[in-house]
Amino acid sequence: MTTESSTSNKVETTFFKSRICLTCDRKIISGNEFEEIINHYNAGHELIENNRSGTEILSDIVGKSNRDNREEKGRPIEQIESYLNTVIMDEKTLVKQILRVGFSAYTNNPINLGIMAPSSEGKTYAVVHVMKLFPKEDVLFVGGMSPTAFIHARGILVDENNEPIESKLEGLRIRLANDKEHESEIKQEISNLVSKSKTLIDLQDKIMVFLDAPHIELWDRLKPILSHDNYEIEFRITDKGKNSQLMVKSVVIRGWPSCIFCSAKNERKSSIWEEIETRFLITSPNTDISKYKKANNLTTLKFGIPDFASEIISSAEDEKYAIHWISKIREQIQRVSNGNKNPIWNPFLEIISESLPSNEGITMRNTQRFMTLCNIETLVNSDKNYTMEFLTHAGMKKYCVITSLNDIDNAIKMMGSTSVIPSDKLKFVAEILQPCITEHLSEGVTTEMLTARYKQVYEKETTPKKILENYLTPLYHYGIVDSKINSEDKRQNLYRIVANPNSNTLEPIKSKIIEESNKNDLFVWSGIERLEEYSIGNGHIYGIFDYKGNAIGHNLLQKYLLDTESESNIIQVAQA
């Protein structure tokens, strides 16, 4: 081969590779991929005979490689979180929480999340960036609007049976335009239809996001919906009709949305906050100074890097796949949940029941919230979790997904504790207030003392005013902190702890599950027998299957449920 020919081949190869990258939206083509593509390209007559273009062949080959590479990056939920953690700095737990609350909208029991923290801590930023990945039609961003404004923005007209009437009205309008002879009758028909109509707001499969403080009347209307009291709730509002005359309207809200609420205020001052608070999982963003540095680095990149080099900041392909996987998980949850009030079997439910606090009324809601998180985690991972198949006497198959220890562990990490007090306030008590009181050996400490310790521990600036507003006042309303006049300086107050915040950590649940299961190799089997006993009138359990459809015995199932890292070994044994 001549030097000229060799150079020409190199140029052609380089050009061909760049065309492949452009065609298939790839930055790099591996040697093996390129060799396979060249073989197909050289067999050009076959491509023509099969009516397939070179571009189609290239897309197929590179598409397969992309899918293989994606599987190496982890499970779908892991890929979503991995991408989000490149655009939301040091908020892994918050990202998990927001994602699960979003996914819960597609279940039969959605949950709600309240994100409470001082201004500029990244509450809204995190929520908006996670919600951008969900289908636009599923996310409702709600500002400080009144119930009437919300109804006008989201409602549709329905008849007495809650069926839409817009198509009927449109038909009547067309008739009215073409039938002048019966104009008065048609107008009367339209008037009757509208006068008897109601406004329907369908919130099924919706995620409501409050980025501003909601209108107190709207909160009041949403309370029974957030509590899941009834699937359809009807109420009346007063609205302006034609000629600004006041008229009463019937409004029906259908479905249970999941709800996310961000606030920098001390919401406990609100007259209805206690009722709202019990309906939410309360959390706070990370306030460590290391997060601020990483977030600032990300901001400088966003403002300093041109669009064509945006891959330096985050991967467009990772974002594309995150959106794709969210859509797939959404479909997966809806498919499993459709027609099933509870498509989950949790073999460890009795241990969880015994481990959770039950010393006051609020613990009942906490138990429901924790079990809901376990169920959502189980559904999110249903692409890899084990399933139980039930065969009815009529020959119909029903399926339920089995909760693993890994699902429970993730639920524990997301919920943290059963306390309604935001985590940043509990952290302040443990790391600032209590040590400061101990250090000064006094009946109380001043905001100046707390400010000094705060700066020392967290290495970031604050002021006595911010300490009072962001921590001491909310803790006072929670009944944790009290104050009295400083006898030595009556311009100051002394703050002290008057009640144990008692975070009621959920961590012991995991160790108890492992301990009880290790004592009894038939632990899971006994649970299956119990299900069989109480369902014999409906049918029988047909079998347990892994995500590939392989049947598995109860002994291997118990091993898998307790140790997710051994999943691949278990599947190999099951297949053998």
N, C-alpha and C positions, 0 to 999 in steps of 0.2 A: 504494500500500500504506500503511495507517495505521501510526502509531507503535506502537499496541497489537499489530497483526498482525505488524509487523517484530520487535518484542520477543518475541512468542510463537514466531516461527520460529527466532529465535536460541536461545531456551531449548530448543525441541524439537531443534534441531541439536546443541546441546551435550549434551543428554541422550542423543540417539541415538549420538553419537560415544562417550560413556562406556560405553553398553551394548555397542557394538562392541568396545571395548578389553577389557571384562570377558569377553565371549563368546570372543574370540580370543586372550586372554592376551597383550595388547599394551599398552604404555604410551602409544604415540603412533600415530595414524592420519594418514597424509599426505593432502594435499588431493586428489591424483589418485585415491588409493584410496577416499576418502570419496565422491567424485563417481561413481565406478564402482558403489559400493555403493548409493548413492541411486537410480541408474538401475535397478538390479535390484529395489530395494525398491518403487519406483513401479510396476513391472510386476508387481504382486502377483498378478494373475490367472494369469500365466504360472507363477509359483512353485507355485500351488495345482494347476494343471493337470499340472505335471511332478512333483507329489508331493514337492517339495523345500521345506524350511522356509527362512525368512530366515536363520536361524542357520547352516544348511549353506552357503548362498551366501556369507555373510560369511566363514565359515571357509575356504572355497575361495579366495576373493580374497586375503584376508590371508595365508593359508598360502603361496600362490604368491609374494607379496611377500616373505615371510620367507625363502623358498628363494633368491630372487634376491639379497636382502641378504646371506645366508650366503655365497654364491659370491664376493661382493665382499670378504669378510673373509679370503679365502685358501683354500688347499687344506685338506682335512680335518685332516692332521697339524699344519699351521700353526695352525688354530683350536684344536686340543687344547692345543698348547704355549702359545698366547696366553692361554688361560684359566688354565692352571696357573701361568703367570708372574705372575698377579694374586694368587694365594694362596700361592705359594712365592717368597719374595723373593730376587732376585739368584742364582738357581741354574739358569740356562738350560741349561748343559751337563749338569748332574746330572739335570735333568728329561728331557732328550733320552735320556740313558743309561738311566734307569729305564724310560721308555716303551718303548724298543727291546728291552730285556731282557724286559719283559712281553710284547711282541708276538712275541718269538722263541719263546715257549712253543707257538705255533701252527704253527711250522715243523718241519722234519725234523731241525733241528740247533740246539736252544736254547742260549743262553749264560747265564752266571752273573755276578753283580755283587757285589763286596765293597766296602762303603763304610766306610772307616776314617778316624777322626778323634777328637780328644778329646771328652769329654762336652759337651753343650749347644751343639753346632755345627749342629744341624738335620738330622742323618742320618735319624732315624726319622720326623720330621715330613714330610720330603719324600717318603719311600717311602709312608707311609700315605695322603697326599693324592693321589698318583698312582694308587695301587692302588684307591682308592675309586671310580675311574671304570671299572675293569674289572668284568666280570660277577662277582658274589659267588661263584658256584660255581666259578670258575676260580682264586681266590686262597686259599691256605692259609697262615694265620698260625701259625707254629710257635714255641712258647716253649722253655724249657730242659727238654723232656721226654725221657724215655728211649725207646729203640727200641720197647719193649713198650707204653708209653703211646701212642706214635704209631700203632702198629698197631691198638690197641683203638679209637682215635679215628677212624681212616680206613679200616680194612679191612672187606672183605666175605668171606663164606665161599664157596668154589668147590670143584668136584670135581677129579678127577685131570687133566681137560682144561682146567682153569682157567675152567670155565663156572659161573655163579652157581647156588647150590643153595637159596636162600631160598624161592623159589616151590615147589620140591619139598618142602621141610620144612613149609611152610605147608599144602600139600595133605595131607601125612601127619598133621599135627596135627588137621586137620578130620576126617579119617578116624578118628583115635584118639578124638575126642570123640563120634563117632556110631556106632562099631562096637566095642562092648565084647567081642563074641565073639572078635575077632581082636586084642585089645589087646596081647598079648605079642609077636605077630609084627610088629605095626606099631612097637612100641617098639624091637624089635631092628633093624628097618629104619632107623629114625631114628638109632639108635646107630651102625650101620654107616656110614651116610651122613656123620655128623658125625666119626667116628673117622678116616675116609679123607680128610676135607676139608682144604683149605689156606686160608690167609687171603690174599686178593688186595688189593693197594693199587694203584689205577690212577692214575698221575701224568701221563698223556698230557694235553696242553693245560692243565696246571696251572702256577701260579706259586707257588713256596714262598718265604715271607718269614720270615726269622729276625730278630725284633726284639730277642731276648735271645741270650746266648751259648748255642749248641746243646750238648746233651749230647755228650760226646766219643764215646760208643758209637754215637750216632745219626750223627755225622759219619762214623765208620768204616764204617757200613752204606751211607751215601750216596755214598762215594767212587767205586765202579764205576758208579753211576747218573750222577753228574755228569761222568764221563769218557765216557759213552755206550758202554760196553764191550759190553753186550748189551741188547736191547729188553726182555727179561724176565729178571729175576735172582731166583733162589730161594735162600733161606737158612733156617736153623733157629734158633729161639729157645727158651729155657726160660721157661715161664709157669705160673702157679698155676691148677689146674683145680678141680673140685669137692672140697670138704673140704680145701682149701688144699694139695692134693697137687701136687708139681711134675710138669709134663709137657712134652714136646718138641713144638713146633708148626712146621709148614712155612709159610713166608711167601714170597709172590711179589710182587715190585714190577715193575709194567708201565709202560713209557713213560719218556720223558725230560722232566722238568720244567725250567723255568728257575728259578733260585734267586737270591735277594737276601739278603745277609747284612750286618748293621750291627754294628760293634764299636768300642768306645772303648778296648779293652785292647790291650796289646802281644801280639798273637796268636803272634808268633814264639817265645814261650816254650813254646807247645804242642808236644808231641812229634810231632803229625801235621800241623802247620800247613804245612810245605813242600809236602806232598802236596796239601793243600787249595788252597793259594795258586795252584798251577799251573792249577787248574781254574776260576779266577775272573779276570774283568777287575777290577782293583783301582782304586778311585777315592777321592776325598775331596771333601767339600763346600767351597764358598767360605768362607774365614775372614776376608775383608776386613771392616773395621769399618763400612764403609758399609752392608753387609748387615744388621748388627745394628740400625742406626738404622731402616731400612725395615721390618724384622721387628717392631720395637717399635711403630712407627706402626700397623702392621696389627693387632697385638695390642690396642692401645688402642681401635681402631675396633671390633673384635669384642666387647669388653667394654662399650663405651660407646654402641653404636648399637642401638636396638630392632629386633626381627625385621622389622617392616613396612617398615623403611628399609634393609634389608640390601644393597640394590643399590648403596649407597655403597661397600661393601667389594668385592663381586664380583657379576657378572651371573648371575642364576639361569638365564637363557636360554642364556648361554654355557656354563654347566656342563651343562645339559641336552643341548646339541648336542655337547659334548665326549664325554659318555657315548654319545650316538648314533653319533658318528664312530668311537669306539673299537670299538664293536660292528660297524660296517660294515667297518673295516680288518681286524678279526678274521676276519670272513666272507670277505673278499677274499683274505687270506693262506691260509686253509684251502682255499679253492676252487682257488687256483693251485697249492698244495703237494700237494693230494690226488692220490695215484698217481704223483707225480713225486719222485724222489730229490733232484734238483736242477733246479728250474724257472727257472734264471737263466742268462743268457749275459753274461759280463763281457768286452767286447772288449779291455780293457786289462790282462788278467791277466798277460801276459808282462812288461810294464813293471813291474807291482807286484812280481812275483817277483824281478826283478833289483834292485829298489830296497830291498826289505826286508832287514834284517840277517840273516846266516846263519852267525855265528861261534861259536855255542854251541847246546847242545841245546834250551834254552828257546825259541829263535827258532822252532822248529817249531810249538810251541803258539801263539806270538804270531801267526804267519802264519795259522794256522787261525782264530784269534780275529778278526783283522782282516778276513779274507775273509768270515767269518760276519756281521760287522757290515755289510759292503758289501751282502751278500745281503739282510739284513733291511731295510736302508734301501731297496733296490730294490723289495722286496715292499710295504713301507709306502707307497711312491709309485707302485705299479703301476696306480693309477687314471689316472695321467697319463703314465707311462713308455711307451716303445715296446715292441711285442711282435713276436716272430718266430713265424710259423706254419709248422709242419712237417707234411707230408702223407705218411703211411706207405703202403707198397705195398698195404696192405689197405683204403686209403681213409679211415683214421682220422686226425683232426687232433689235433696236439699243439701246445702253446704254451709259449713261455718269455719271460720279461720281460728286457729289456735294461738293463744297468747303465749309468748316465750318470756323467759327471764330477762332477755335483752330488751323486749318491749316495756316490761315493768321498770327496768332500770332507767330507761330513757324517760319514762313518765315521772319517776322520782326526781331526776335531774331537772326536768322542766318545772315541776311544781315546787320543788325545794322543801317547803314546809307547809303546814296547815294554817299558818298564821295569816290573818288578813292585813297585817301591817306590812307595808312595802319593804322589800329586802334592803333598800338603801338606808331606811330608818333603823332597822334591826342592826345593821352593820355599824351605824353611828353609835348606838347604845353600847355595843360590844367592844368597839375599837377606840371610841373617843370618850363618851360620857362616863361609863363605869370606871375605866382606868384613871380618868382625870379626878373623879371623886376619891378613889383609893389613894392616889398620889398626894392629894392635898389633905386627906384625913379630916374632911370638914363635913358640915351638914348639907352642903351644897356648893356648887361652883358657878362662877359668873360666865357670861357669854364671852368675855375677854379670855378667860382661862381656856375655854373650849376652843376658841379660835386659834390660840397659840398651839394647842395640842393637834388640832386639825392640820395646821400648816406643817407641823413636825412629822406627823404620821404619813400624810398623803402628798407632802411636798408640793402643794398647790395653794394658791391664794384664796382667801375668803375673808369675810368681815363678820363682826358680831351680829349685825343686822341679818345677814344671810343665814347664819347659824340659827338665829331665832325663827326666821320665817320658814326655812327649809326643813328644820329638824325639831326644834323644841316645841313650837306651836302645834305641829301635827301630832307629836308624841304626847302632848298635853291632852289633846282631844281623844287620843286612843286610851287615855287613863294610865299611861306609863310614867309620865313626868309631872311633877308639881313644882311650884315656886313659892318663895316668900321674900319679903324685903330683907336686904342685907343690913343687919344692925350696925355694921361698921361704916357703911356708905349707903344711905337710904335712896340714892339715885339708882342703885343697882338691885337686881333680883338674884337670888340664889336658887339654882335648879338642882333637883334631886330625883332619884328614881323611887317611885312609890309602888310599883307593881312589876313583877317579873314578866318580861315580854314573851318568854317561853315560846320559842319558834316551832316546837313540836316537829322536829326533823323527821323525814320519812325514810332516812337511810337504813334503819334497822330492818325494814321490810325485806330487803334483798337477802341479808344474812340469815334471817329466819326461814325464808323459802329454801335456801340452800341447806340449812341445818335439818329442817324437817324432811326434805326430799332425800337427803343422804341417809337418814335413819331408816327409810322405807323404800326399797327398790320397786315396790308395787304402788307407790303413791299415785302416779298418773293413771295406772290401770284401775285403781279403786274408783277414781273419778269417772272413768269411762263406764265402769259397771253401774255407777249411780245414775248416769245419764240414760243408760240402757234400761234400767229398772223403771224410771219414771216416764219413759217415752214408748214403752212397749205397746200401749194402746194405739199409738200413731204409726208405728213401724219399727225399724231396727237400724242400728248403726252398721253401715255396709263396710266401712274401712277408713283407715287413716292414710293420707297420701302426701308425698313431698311435692314441691312445686313442679317437678318433671312428670308427675303422675305415677310415680313408683309407690307401691304399697309398702308400709313400714310397721314393724311390730311395736308394742307398747314400751318394751325395754329400751329400744333405740330412741323412741320418741322422748322418753323422759330424759335420756342423756342429752339429746339435742336441745330440748327446752331449757335445760339448765346451763348449757355451755354452747353458745352459738359458734364459737371458734372451731368446734368439732363437727360443724355441719357437713363439710365436704367428705370427711371420713365416714360419717353416718350414711350419707347418700351412696357412697361406694359400697358399703356393706349391704345396704338395702337392695341395690341393683344386683349384687352378687347372688 
